[in-house]
Amino acid sequence: MISKHTLLSNDLFGDLNPSDWPISISDLPPGSALVGGAVRDGLLKKLSQRPDLDFVIPIEAIKFCENLSKKINATFIKLDQERDIARLVINGWTIDFARQVGENLEDDLLRRDFTINAIALRLREKPEIFDPTGGMDDLKNQKIIAISEKNIIDDPLRILRGFRLMCELEFEFEKKTKKLLKNNVDKLSNVAPERIKMEVLKIVNSEWNSSVWQTYLELQLLRKWDQDKLPSLELKVKNIISEELMNGSVLAKLICLLSDEGLASLTFSKNEIKRCKNLRFWVHKINNFGLDELSEDERFQLHVDLEEDLPSLILFLKDKYTDAWLKRWKDPSDPLFHPSSPLSGYSLQKALKISPSPFLGELMRHLSKEKAYGRFFTNHEALEVARKWTLENSPFL
């Protein structure tokens, strides 16, 4: 009689579909095992078409990986010389190899972060699930449980990774684990900024259930990089059905997690920081004064600053604005939500005999604003408005 455990191992192996992998299991050294996210997601029936594959092997991983890259014509990347970890990239697949830590596979798994990430699939003649920490039960119970405090302290990035798993899987932290993470949050300061940034990007690109924001506030995970608190996004984020708002939620979440100074210290780009700064400014202004109290000039500037990122702002607005604003933003011809001058700079230079200058830029902004509020309807009318404004504002008069 075939055991339930054997059936589950066979099902997992079948779902992973090794025949699609760009490497053959026969290429792997005896004693190899698949670990990490692919095993976890396979057991949860959440495998992507090309899951990232992480292998633990009992021999020198970097040397093995380099040799295999030549055999299958893959790109070889040395990830960590000290810990003997390397990567192959081929045809959209990412395959990592790490040398087994400790005397056996159990030693290796017991050094990992959370029980749900410490499940292995031994690649023997008959594949076999190996679960020394009880991670499969925690998958069923939708719980994130740390294996040990020492493992978390050894690499404090695991604190953020646990929160990211909560976001991605919609799991909850075990009480003891939550306390452990909270007590060690300050140790994130010892992690390279680039590594924290990569984890933050995964967090903001994941869906947040109703308890995510509350857990974040409780743990204060990024308090070193967030000195500018913003309101909770919980109500708007958990019921998003629009693709546009879903995309907008990434920037909206980012300004809730990190201040502008925090973004800079975590090596975000100047463009990313500028977009966050603009969004943060208008969220604060609307929270403090109200959207309906914005002047005509302010409302126009809002749409100039946030033309690309208006869905992010919508997540902070009252529900009564959501549908109407999203509809107007999706209409590229809407003159207020997509401000543009009706006349090009070249045509204005030619018609009004003016040269390229900040003055020309101010004129085009004026025309964009007048168009946004429907004060002319033809290019001829626009030229007359431009002519009048030039006469009234020319620095040479």
Secondary structure, DSSP 8 states (H G I E B T S, - for coil): ---HHHHHHHHHHHHH-GGGSSS-GGGS-TT-EEETHHHHHHHTT---SS--EEEEESS-HHHHHHHHHHHHT-EEEEEETTTTEEEEEETTEEEEEEE--SSSHHHHHTTSSBGGG--EEE-SSS-EEE-TT-HHHHHHTTEE-BS-HHHHHHSTHHHHHHHHHHHHHT-EE-HHHHHHHHHTGGGGGGS-HHHHHHHHHHHHTS---TTHHHHHHHHTTTGGG--S-----HHHHTT---HHHHHHHHHHHHHHH--HHHHHHTT--HHHHHHHHHHHHHHHHHHHH-GGG--HHHHHHHHHHTTTTHHHHHTTS-HHHHHHHHHHHT-TT-TTTS---SS-HHHHHHHHT--SSHHHHHHHHHHHHHHHTTS--SHHHHHHHHHHHHHHH-TT-
